[in-house]
Amino acid sequence: MSSEQPSVLVVEDDHDMRDFIGEVLDEQGYAVTVAANGKEAMERLEHRDFPIIVTDLKMPVMDGRTLLAGISARQAMRPFVIVITAFGDIDEAVELAMRRKIARLERMTATGAESRDLIGRSAPMRRLFHLVGRIAGASGSVLIEGETGTGKEVVARAIHRASARKDKPFVAVNCAAIPEGLLESELFGHVRGAFTDAVSTRDGLFLEAAGGTILLDEIGEMDPVIQAKVLRVLQEKQVRPVGAGRPVPVDARVIAATNRTLRDEVEQGRFREDLYYRLNIFRLTLPPLRQRREDIPLLIDEFLGRHERAGRRARLCREVMRFFLDYPWPGNIRELENVIERCVFLAEDGRITLEDLPEEMLASCRPGKGFTWTTIRPLTEVEEAYIRHVLDHCDGNKQQAAALLGINRKTIRRRLAGGR
């Protein structure tokens, strides 16, 4: 386990619950220390600090409230505390709470500030959080590549919020949505009388973003003539409004995003090579949702939480969660968010079932479409089969398989032996 992974102190008097919480965290690669009550926890705190503490409230010898009161006096650092108590389906509730809290802590640690909509704890997302934090402190251009719906604008905003430019404007422009004849004026501005409809002088989006960040979304759709003018802005830090006699200085960090592979576009002669290298100072490639399936429950929880805060509460039944974990999500996070919105409004009694899903989603999972729900097997069998499949892919290397699965080698051994 990486030394960068935080340690967790679990304080719970119920033996089964303590084991359950420990297993959840252990599977995610955290170093777990346990205590049966507040007194034992205080003894553990005498020897080391814990960045995360999970504690029950009602315990013998010393309860959770007393423990919380004494934590700040014992620890040199302020821990991130998760309080649990008995309500509803406790297993699901505890696991869900820990996923949300720990993911938020990791985002804050990775970028130096909470990244709001950046959600996930999979290996690709951990790498992304790390890169966002480092890139934010620089001033060079950023190129973000990824499939439609993977959250390219969300990442661009996270970079801006974590940078020294955070108090200045963030301006996003969709290059594919603006007609070619208007894009130059939109980006660089124009002076009065520059063309028929130019009844007044107008600053362009580059000047609106002065001191801040401008996102050129879908830059792969940009006309080569405009590409040349964007290149000049990056080289000279000046813009020339349409019809103006002289350029105007501008200071705006450029982030470009595309659902294409821009290197391929250069090789096909559809994108300027010199502009590509100017943009490609820092490059981020966002993973599709099908490559970060362990983040799906976190994303679902976030989207359901937004609706709950608006007064519409709903939850997924187990069959829907399993469906979501297997579905390929061609539209990525955007598709998941839209499906959740639909389901929240259609769910009866606040319970989302398979009947609430779009017909095209269900049809894609029927026989002949790659996988099927006509044969239902216990989850333990499915998990074991998939673990063995990944092991075969890794030529039996348990460490490599564990990294791909997002669990540790101990968990692989236990699952293959029939344990949980």
RAUR-V361655 format. One record per pair of residues at least 4 apart in sequence whose ideal C-beta (glycine too) atoms are under 7 Angstrom apart, sorted by sequence separation. I is the first residue (numbers start at 1). GAP is how many residues later the second one is. If there is no record, write none. Layout:
<<I:GAP> <I:GAP>>
This chain:
<<1:4> <14:4> <15:4> <16:4> <17:4> <18:4> <19:4> <20:4> <21:4> <22:4> <23:4> <26:4> <36:4> <38:4> <39:4> <40:4> <41:4> <42:4> <59:4> <62:4> <64:4> <65:4> <66:4> <67:4> <70:4> <71:4> <75:4> <86:4> <89:4> <90:4> <91:4> <92:4> <93:4> <94:4> <95:4> <96:4> <97:4> <98:4> <99:4> <100:4> <101:4> <102:4> <103:4> <104:4> <105:4> <106:4> <107:4> <111:4> <121:4> <123:4> <124:4> <125:4> <126:4> <127:4> <128:4> <129:4> <130:4> <131:4> <132:4> <146:4> <151:4> <152:4> <153:4> <154:4> <155:4> <156:4> <157:4> <158:4> <159:4> <174:4> <178:4> <182:4> <183:4> <184:4> <185:4> <190:4> <194:4> <203:4> <205:4> <209:4> <222:4> <223:4> <224:4> <226:4> <227:4> <228:4> <229:4> <230:4> <231:4> <232:4> <240:4> <258:4> <260:4> <262:4> <263:4> <264:4> <271:4> <272:4> <273:4> <274:4> <275:4> <276:4> <287:4> <295:4> <296:4> <297:4> <298:4> <299:4> <300:4> <301:4> <302:4> <303:4> <304:4> <305:4> <306:4> <308:4> <316:4> <318:4> <319:4> <320:4> <321:4> <322:4> <323:4> <331:4> <333:4> <334:4> <335:4> <336:4> <337:4> <338:4> <339:4> <340:4> <341:4> <342:4> <343:4> <347:4> <352:4> <357:4> <359:4> <360:4> <365:4> <377:4> <379:4> <380:4> <381:4> <382:4> <383:4> <384:4> <385:4> <386:4> <387:4> <388:4> <389:4> <390:4> <397:4> <398:4> <399:4> <400:4> <401:4> <407:4> <409:4> <410:4> <411:4> <412:4> <413:4> <415:4> <12:5> <25:5> <35:5> <58:5> <59:5> <62:5> <88:5> <108:5> <120:5> <121:5> <160:5> <161:5> <178:5> <185:5> <193:5> <203:5> <209:5> <222:5> <233:5> <260:5> <265:5> <266:5> <271:5> <287:5> <307:5> <308:5> <316:5> <330:5> <347:5> <357:5> <364:5> <367:5> <377:5> <391:5> <402:5> <407:5> <414:5> <12:6> <26:6> <35:6> <57:6> <72:6> <87:6> <108:6> <146:6> <160:6> <192:6> <233:6> <265:6> <329:6> <365:6> <366:6> <394:6> <402:6> <25:7> <57:7> <107:7> <135:7> <192:7> <240:7> <241:7> <266:7> <289:7> <307:7> <329:7> <365:7> <367:7> <394:7> <402:7> <10:8> <56:8> <57:8> <71:8> <107:8> <144:8> <175:8> <178:8> <190:8> <192:8> <206:8> <239:8> <354:8> <365:8> <12:9> <35:9> <55:9> <192:9> <205:9> <238:9> <239:9> <262:9> <343:9> <347:9> <22:10> <84:10> <104:10> <160:10> <191:10> <238:10> <266:10> <304:10> <346:10> <391:10> <394:10> <399:10> <402:10> <10:11> <33:11> <107:11> <118:11> <144:11> <238:11> <239:11> <304:11> <390:11> <398:11> <401:11> <10:12> <22:12> <55:12> <144:12> <190:12> <237:12> <238:12> <68:13> <84:13> <157:13> <173:13> <189:13> <237:13> <343:13> <173:14> <189:14> <237:14> <262:14> <343:14> <390:14> <398:14> <82:15> <106:15> <189:15> <390:15> <18:16> <82:16> <103:16> <188:16> <300:16> <342:16> <8:17> <103:17> <115:17> <142:17> <187:17> <233:17> <53:18> <103:18> <111:18> <186:18> <187:18> <188:18> <189:18> <339:18> <387:18> <64:19> <82:19> <102:19> <110:19> <153:19> <185:19> <186:19> <187:19> <339:19> <106:20> <110:20> <234:20> <38:21> <80:21> <111:21> <112:21> <8:22> <10:22> <37:22> <39:22> <107:22> <111:22> <7:23> <8:23> <13:23> <37:23> <38:23> <39:23> <106:23> <110:23> <132:23> <136:23> <256:23> <5:24> <6:24> <7:24> <8:24> <9:24> <10:24> <11:24> <13:24> <37:24> <38:24> <135:24> <300:24> <5:25> <37:25> <38:25> <42:25> <80:25> <111:25> <387:25> <5:26> <7:26> <9:26> <38:26> <41:26> <45:26> <49:26> <51:26> <53:26> <55:26> <57:26> <132:26> <136:26> <137:26> <11:27> <49:27> <52:27> <132:27> <136:27> <206:27> <1:28> <38:28> <42:28> <46:28> <49:28> <51:28> <52:28> <53:28> <54:28> <55:28> <56:28> <57:28> <296:28> <387:28> <38:29> <45:29> <50:29> <51:29> <56:29> <133:29> <296:29> <314:29> <387:29> <1:30> <11:30> <45:30> <54:30> <132:30> <314:30> <323:31> <384:31> <9:32> <42:32> <173:32> <207:32> <293:32> <312:32> <320:32> <383:32> <384:32> <21:33> <206:33> <314:33> <320:33> <171:34> <299:34> <303:34> <317:34> <320:34> <327:34> <9:35> <204:35> <315:35> <317:35> <319:35> <118:36> <304:36> <314:36> <315:36> <316:36> <317:36> <117:37> <118:37> <171:37> <204:37> <219:37> <299:37> <303:37> <307:37> <313:37> <315:37> <171:38> <214:38> <216:38> <219:38> <220:38> <290:38> <314:38> <327:38> <169:39> <213:39> <218:39> <219:39> <290:39> <118:40> <169:40> <210:40> <211:40> <212:40> <213:40> <214:40> <215:40> <216:40> <217:40> <218:40> <220:40> <289:40> <300:40> <9:41> <175:41> <188:41> <207:41> <210:41> <231:41> <8:42> <11:42> <170:42> <173:42> <175:42> <176:42> <184:42> <210:42> <213:42> <215:42> <220:42> <7:43> <11:43> <13:43> <115:43> <168:43> <169:43> <170:43> <171:43> <172:43> <173:43> <174:43> <175:43> <180:43> <183:43> <207:43> <209:43> <231:43> <289:43> <7:44> <8:44> <9:44> <10:44> <11:44> <12:44> <54:44> <168:44> <173:44> <174:44> <175:44> <206:44> <227:44> <228:44> <231:44> <234:44> <288:44> <289:44> <6:45> <11:45> <172:45> <176:45> <184:45> <198:45> <220:45> <227:45> <230:45> <326:45> <6:46> <8:46> <13:46> <165:46> <175:46> <206:46> <13:47> <111:47> <165:47> <175:47> <195:47> <231:47> <289:47> <113:48> <165:48> <194:48> <224:48> <227:48> <113:49> <194:49> <52:50> <112:50> <191:50> <193:50> <111:51> <188:51> <190:51> <220:51> <160:52> <188:52> <189:52> <190:52> <191:52> <52:53> <160:53> <188:53> <190:53> <191:53> <188:54> <11:56> <185:57> <184:58> <156:59> <153:62> <153:64> <20:71> <24:71> <21:73> <25:73> <24:74> <165:88> <141:93> <159:96> <156:99> <156:101> <153:104> <152:105> <144:111> <148:111> <147:112> <294:112> <141:113> <142:113> <143:113> <144:113> <145:113> <146:113> <139:114> <141:115> <145:116> <145:117> <143:119> <155:129> <155:131> <152:134> <151:135> <143:136> <150:136> <141:137> <143:137> <141:138> <145:138> <150:138> <146:139> <141:140> <142:140> <143:140> <144:140> <145:140> <146:140> <140:141> <147:141> <140:142> <142:142> <144:142> <138:144> <135:147> <131:153> <128:156> <124:163> <124:167> <125:167> <124:168> <122:170> <125:170> <120:172> <122:172> <122:173> <121:174> <120:175> <119:176> <121:177> <120:178> <119:179> <119:180> <149:182> <150:182> <151:182> <119:183> <148:183> <149:183> <150:183> <148:184> <149:184> <147:185> <149:185> <149:186> <103:195> <99:198> <100:198> <99:199> <100:201> <96:205> <123:280> <123:283> <122:284> <29:379> <27:380> <27:381> <26:382> <27:384> <26:385>>
